[in-house]
């Protein structure tokens, strides 16, 4: 094959040289280089193809002729060299991608995955919920913390959760949080898109709660409701608690609100309307805050509830009605449960403390909310009004179309509940 180097150098961008001895081989001039190209008709579908052989002068004319001869032989065998080269490039790119994913997965441990999840989880939940999730990960993941997340096996996931059968509630919480963490890692590209999320599969529906254990005896799963006689006993005994605990537990019964809402009551949330004192709980403080149908909950304070709130307004001039020196500025909800437990006759916590014991046993503060709701039903309160008092959203399409706030109904039925509770206390 004759090749004229001076003619090659003289080519302008877009021009090319062809060679009679090598049909289809050409040297194409580009702005910054000269490129050897082999153009041919595909033996597969008859379409025109071209393959880049290399750049001149890095690839000499002799080397280009040799490569042309090789590719011409491939075409003669009925194969398409351009398609094969394209397949090779794709295979090489896929191999490089898998290698990158393998390196990324190798260093992306379960601990790093959970930390990545917590960074984003913090932005969507309350500080308390975030702290609980972080504590759960810190305490329960030691056995698999340094395992590469992408290499975690189903047996390892099963072993971790199965080893917690004695604590089924904690096991279900951990399984749920890890499932969410794995989903987020896959969505964010931290794990391959086809990585299995074993936490969604192992022991699904097979971790039933056994309920609380008292004195080594499992009590089973119960939804405790105090009877009228037990409420009567409890109201008489309440002054044995500290004033803060007594007031909070009384508000459970008189308002049917949640403990977290009661202890976080603020001065600015209270308003006098006509002859009544109302407490407006902001949507952000409610359990269903993230539901778009949730609105601020308005609670009329009647009877003992009003007396307690007015007394605390006078005695606590600051922001919170249940102030505390803790980080939140107010008493924590768990303090109520601890106080009730400490006074149970079977409590062995700090046995050296001499303290009065409750005459009504096997209940927790939240059971008072359930008791108040049950009393409303027994008094004849319509179901939709009772659920509005609790701050529950109407189910399904009813909640979408029925936007009535039930303020007057709340006031009427909480007055009836207050009268009933006062009657029990005075009996």
Phi, psi and omega in degrees: 000122179280135181224128181252106182298324181293322177295323179295318180292332184278352181298140173262161182304128181099344178271166179206162175250142173241166186224123183297326182283350182223079182303130179095340179276134178212155176251115186257130179271129174244180185299320188241359183202172173242128188238134174280128181232141172246116178254136183204167176265126185296131176286351183276308184232002178081359179283157179283138178229162171212146182233133176278126182265325182160184183251140173267137013264005180302319173257117182287169179298322181295316179295321179295320179295322179294317180292323176300319181296320180296312182293327177295324177294322177298316178297321179296334177279000179087014179254158180255109184296323181295317178295320180295320180293322178296319178296321178296320179296318179297318179297319179294318179296319179296321178296319178296320180296317178296323178295320177296316179296322179296317178295320180295317181293325184297326182263349182270089184281171177301321180297316179295321178299316181293322177295321177299319178295316184295327179302320181273330179297324181300330184282346186243356182229171178289164180298324180293316179296319178297315182298323179293318178295317179296318179297322180296315179294316183297326187271330193252353190255013184303323185292333183236006188302324185261008176283138175299125187301322181287348181252004179298131182265163177298322180298322179293317178297316179297317182299320180296310183288321180296328179290354181250019182302331178290346177233068189298326181294315178295321180298317179294321178297315181295316179300318179294315182293320178293323176300317178294321180296319180293318178302316181294320180295322178292316180297324183276358180081010178285337174235154177303149184297337179261012179294133181286143175256088185296334184294336177281350188247319188288135175052034180292123180072013184242026179232063181292141178287142176264001183079180182288156177245125181236122180061031180081001182250126178286128184270348184081172180274113182232149173247091191288134172232125180282140177284169178301320181295320180291321177298319179300313178298316184294318180298324178290328185275342187312321182300348176288340173285167170294163183298321180299313182292318179300315181296316182295316180293325177295321179294330173307311185288319187277341180243340185062024179273167177282154180299321180297328179284322182293310185291340180262019180296134181243152180302321183289347181274356184257141180211147177262123182234118186056239180257009186245153175256124183244145177244118180255110181273119181299148180307322184298338181268352184275155181298325182264032187301327185278352177283127184297343180274350182290139176231171177304142180262122179260126184238119175284135180258112183234160175059228182298328179300315180294318181298318180297312184295319180294321178295318182287331174297321181286324187270344181234094186285352183278199184290317188262145176275340175238068187291157178208161179275001181291178185296324182285339182093349179226167178300141177276149181301323183295339178297330179292314179296321179296318181296318179296315181299318182302331184263001176291144183296337181263004180287127178255008178289129182047064184298341180286346178282127175271123185207151176293149182250143184293139175279341179250120189247175175057051174215160177233164183307321182295337177295337178290324175297316178295323179295316178299319179294322179293321177297320177301317178297319180294332178280352179101013181295129177303146185301317183294329178287317178300318179291326176294322177298321179288341184087016178281147176276140175300144185287149170056221185291339178299317180294334180287320187261331180267099183255017177295139186265348173062032181298309182295324179292321176301313181300314182299312187280332174287332172294318178295320177296318179299317178299317179297315180293321178297322178297319178294319182293329184269349185294000000 
